[in-house]
């Protein structure tokens, strides 16, 4: 997301929403969140500075198509509610990884 954008200004609220949504959608599962802020002039859409946020999720799969669609739609819903952006400014992707260890498990290994 853009470092100077609305999403960056709402980072703590978005992080809490991501955690709550993840737990609700995936049966209480914890989530690791990392942010990558893109400096002004480094991200473009259609030749103009972009206001997009890219949300890349890696989950301990597998999930059904319905679960993925519901999960992704819920992210778009709270992202637009919190930031005021439109669905056209959000890109959500999900990668399923079997036996994905959490950072907590990795730290104790």
C-alpha positions in Angstrom: 0.0 0.0 0.0 1.1 3.6 -0.6 3.1 5.0 2.4 1.2 8.3 2.1 -2.2 6.7 1.4 -5.3 6.3 3.5 -4.7 2.6 4.1 -1.3 3.4 5.7 -2.9 5.9 8.0 -5.4 3.3 9.1 -2.8 0.5 9.5 -3.5 -0.4 13.1 -7.3 -0.6 12.5 -6.7 -2.6 9.4 -4.4 -5.0 11.2 -7.0 -5.6 13.9 -9.7 -6.2 11.3 -7.4 -8.6 9.5 -6.8 -10.6 12.7 -10.5 -10.7 13.6 -11.6 -11.6 10.1 -9.0 -14.3 9.8 -10.1 -15.9 13.1 -13.8 -15.7 12.3 -13.4 -17.1 8.7 -10.9 -19.8 9.5 -12.0 -21.2 12.8 -10.0 -19.2 15.2 -6.7 -19.5 13.4 -4.0 -17.0 14.2 -2.5 -14.8 11.4 0.9 -13.3 10.9 0.8 -9.9 9.3 3.5 -8.0 7.6 3.2 -4.6 5.8 5.1 -3.4 2.8 4.6 0.3 2.3 5.4 1.6 -1.2 7.0 5.0 -1.4 5.4 7.7 -3.5 6.2 7.3 -7.2 6.9 3.6 -6.9 3.5 2.1 -7.8 1.3 2.9 -10.8 -2.0 1.9 -12.3 -2.8 3.0 -15.9 0.2 5.3 -15.9 -0.9 7.3 -12.9 0.2 7.0 -9.2 -1.7 4.1 -7.7 -4.0 4.2 -4.7 -4.3 0.4 -4.7 -3.7 -1.9 -1.8 -2.5 -5.5 -2.5 -3.4 -8.0 0.2 -1.5 -11.3 -0.3 -2.7 -14.0 2.1 -1.0 -17.3 2.7 -3.2 -19.7 4.6 -2.9 -23.2 6.0 -5.0 -24.9 3.3 -6.9 -26.5 1.8 -10.1 -24.5 1.6 -13.1 -24.7 -0.6 -13.9 -22.2 -3.3 -16.8 -20.9 -1.2 -14.5 -20.4 1.8 -11.9 -18.5 -0.3 -14.6 -16.3 -1.9 -16.1 -15.5 1.5 -12.7 -14.8 3.0 -11.6 -12.5 0.1 -15.0 -10.7 0.0 -14.9 -10.0 3.7 -11.4 -8.5 3.4 -12.6 -6.2 0.6 -15.6 -5.2 2.7 -13.8 -4.1 5.8 -10.9 -2.6 3.8 -13.3 -0.3 1.9 -15.2 0.5 5.2 -12.0 1.5 7.0 -10.2 3.3 4.2 -13.0 4.7 2.0 -11.4 3.2 -1.1 -13.3 1.3 -3.7 -13.2 -2.4 -4.6 -11.3 -1.3 -7.7 -8.4 -0.3 -5.5 -8.0 -3.6 -3.7 -6.3 -6.7 -4.9 -6.7 -9.8 -2.7 -4.9 -13.1 -3.3 -4.8 -16.3 -1.4 -2.1 -19.0 -1.5 -2.8 -22.3 0.3 0.1 -24.0 1.9 -0.3 -27.4 3.6 1.3 -27.7 7.0 2.2 -24.0 7.2 4.1 -23.4 10.4 3.4 -20.2 12.2 6.2 -17.8 13.3 5.5 -18.9 16.8 6.1 -22.6 15.8 9.2 -21.6 13.8 10.7 -19.7 16.6 10.4 -22.7 18.9 11.9 -25.2 16.4 
